[in-house]
Amino acid sequence: MGAGRGLLLVLAILAVCCLPALFALAFCADEIIDRVVCRWAEWREQRREQRTIARLDRAIEADALTRDIDLTEFDRDGRRPLEQLATDLRRLGGHRLAAVHRSVVWHGAVIDAYDERLRAACRALGIVEHLAELDGVDREIERVRVEGLLHAAGLTLPAARAGHHQRHR
């Protein structure tokens, strides 16, 4: 019977030592359950967002939009920021459209500067253009084509004709 009393004594000491922890667990059970439920809800919401983003990426084929863009072009020293190119294109486009009352030399300089910014924007976005190789009506057609591609890439430019506004598709 001595071994039974020793075991009983060990169990009694263990119960007394664990009693404060059991009381704390009983009093804080609602807080513990609340934290577990909140973490579970956060995890589910995060998974739902990840699935939604993945579905959207597949729907708009986001990789296809950026596949041909050379990202190293953005890190090159001396590169004009794309935002600056867009601002220049808008400003020069406005001058180009308002050039009817200006001299032919001034109009030609504005067109050349506009085309140079178009080429820089195309280089930054990986768009193939042939503005430097063409002249006359062919160059104007190429300019419209390039403006459309840049617009499709998210760069809003002034319309080719006054009163004609570009629309997002």
N, C-alpha and C positions, 0 to 999 in steps of 0.2 A: 504494500500500500504506500510505501514511501515514494515510489516512482510516480504514482498517480497524483500524490499531493504536490510533488515538484512540478509536474506538468500543469496541474491546476493553478499553481502559483505563477508559473510563467505566462499562462493564458490570462490570468487576472492582471498581471503587470502590463502585458501587451494591450489589454483592453483599456486600462487606465491611461496608458500613453497615447493610444489612438483615439480616445474619447474626444479630446478637443478638435481633432481633425474631422471626426464624424459630425460633431455639432456644427463646425464651420461649413462643411459640405451640405448639411441639411439646411442651414440658414441661407447659403449662397447658391443653392441649386437653381433657383429661377434666373439668377444672373449668368451662371454657367450655361444653362440651356439657351438663354437669349443670345449669348455670344456665339455659340455653336450654330444656332439658326441664322444669325446675321452673316456669319462667314459662309455658310452654305448658300444663302441667297446671293451674296456678292460673287461667289464662284460661278453660280448658274448664270447670273447676269453677264459676267465677263465672257463666258462660253457662248452665250447667245450673241453678244456683240461681235465676237470673233467669227462666228458662223455667218452673220449678216454681212460683215466686211468681205469675207471670202466669196459669198454669193454675188455681191456687188462687183467685186473684181472680175469674176467670171462673166457677169452680165455685160460689162462695158469693155471687157478685154483690156484691162489697164496695162498689162505687160506689152500688148501690141502697140499702145500709144507711145510708150517710152523705149521700146526695143532699139530703135535706130538712133537714139540720142546719145552722142558721145559725152559722157559725164566729165571726162578729163578736160573738155573744152571749157567747162565752168571754172576750173581751178587754174587755168593758164594765167600767167602774169601779163598785165597790160590789157586784159580782156575787159571790154565795156560790159557792165551789168546789163542783163536782159531788160530790166525795168527802164534803164536809161535809153536803151535802143528803142523800146516801145514809146517812150516819151518823145524821142527825136522823130520817130516815124509819124506820130500823131501831129507834131508841130510842123514838120516838113510837108506832110500830106495836106494840112490846112493851107500852107503857103502855095502848094502845087495847085490846089483847087481855086485859089484866089488870084492866080497869076495872070488872068486875062488882061489886066490893066498894066502889067509890067512889061519890061523889055524882053526880047527873045533871049538875050544873054542871061538875064537874071532867071528867067524861066528854065533855061537849060541847066544852069548851075543848081537850081533847086531839085530838078529831076535827077541829076547825077548824084547829088547828096542823098536824096531819097532812096535811089537804087543801091547806093553803097550801104546804107543802113539796112535795107532789105536783105542784101547779101550777108551782112554780119549776123542778122537775126537768123537767117537760114543756116549759116555755119553753126551757130550756137545750138540750134534745135535739130541739126542733122537733116535738113531739108535740101534736096537737090534743086539748084536753080541755074539758069543760063542767061542771066541778065547781061553779063559783060560781053557775051558772044553775039548778041543780037542788036539790031537797031530798027528804027522806024516802027511800023505797025506790029512787027513780030515781037519787038521789045515790049510794046504796050500790052500785047496779049500775054506775054510771059510775066509781066508785072501783075496783071490781074490774076493769073494762075497762082503766082507766089503769094500774093495777098490772101487768096482763098485758103491756101495751105497754112499760112501763118494764123489766119483766123480760126481754122479748124484746130490748130494747136493751142488756141486760147489767147492769141494776141489780137486784140481788137484794134483795127485800123480805120482811118477815115474812109468813107466811101469814094469810089472813083468819080462819081458825078455828084454835084451839089444837090441836095434834097433827097438823095438815095441813101438809105441807112442799111447797114448790114444787120442781118438777123441771125440769132443763134439757132442752130437746128437741133 
